[in-house]
Amino acid sequence: MVKLKSSVKQDHIDLREKDFLRKEITLSPIAVAVDRLRLARGEKIMVLILEKKPVFQEVNPFYYSGGSK
């Protein structure tokens, strides 16, 4: 959730998805979605950021072929 700080003087600000592509927020974004692009004082908006995370390959995978364990 995002809302305006009380120190902001404007009654609203216009946002872009690009505003959330900052290294303080995300390092490996795949997509950003903002439910509304105009944020007014007292309102909250939802921002979703999808990130790409490394997938570690298992060194010794376990294969079960049926029968008793």
SVG drawing of the C-alpha trace seen along z (x, -y; Angstrom):
<svg xmlns="http://www.w3.org/2000/svg" viewBox="-9 -22 34 74">
<polyline fill="none" stroke="black" stroke-width="0.4" points="0.0,0.0 1.1,-3.5 -0.1,-6.8 1.1,-10.4 3.2,-11.6 1.7,-14.3 4.7,-16.6 3.6,-16.6 2.0,-19.9 0.0,-18.8 -3.5,-17.5 -2.6,-14.7 0.3,-13.3 0.4,-11.4 2.3,-8.2 3.8,-5.9 4.9,-2.2 8.4,-3.5 8.4,-5.4 8.7,-2.1 11.6,-0.7 14.2,-1.9 17.0,0.1 15.7,-0.8 12.5,1.1 13.5,3.9 16.6,5.2 15.2,7.6 11.7,6.6 9.7,8.5 6.5,6.4 4.9,3.5 1.2,2.9 -0.4,-0.1 -4.2,-0.1 -4.6,-3.9 -2.1,-6.3 -3.4,-9.4 -2.9,-9.3 -4.9,-11.9 -4.4,-12.9 -6.0,-10.4 -6.2,-7.7 -4.1,-4.5 -3.3,-2.6 -2.0,0.9 1.3,1.5 2.4,5.0 6.0,5.7 6.9,9.1 10.6,10.0 12.8,12.6 14.6,14.6 17.4,17.1 16.3,20.8 18.9,23.1 19.3,26.5 19.2,29.4 22.6,31.2 21.4,34.7 17.8,35.0 15.7,37.8 13.9,40.1 11.2,42.4 10.3,45.2 7.6,46.9 7.6,49.9 8.8,49.8 10.8,46.9"/>
</svg>
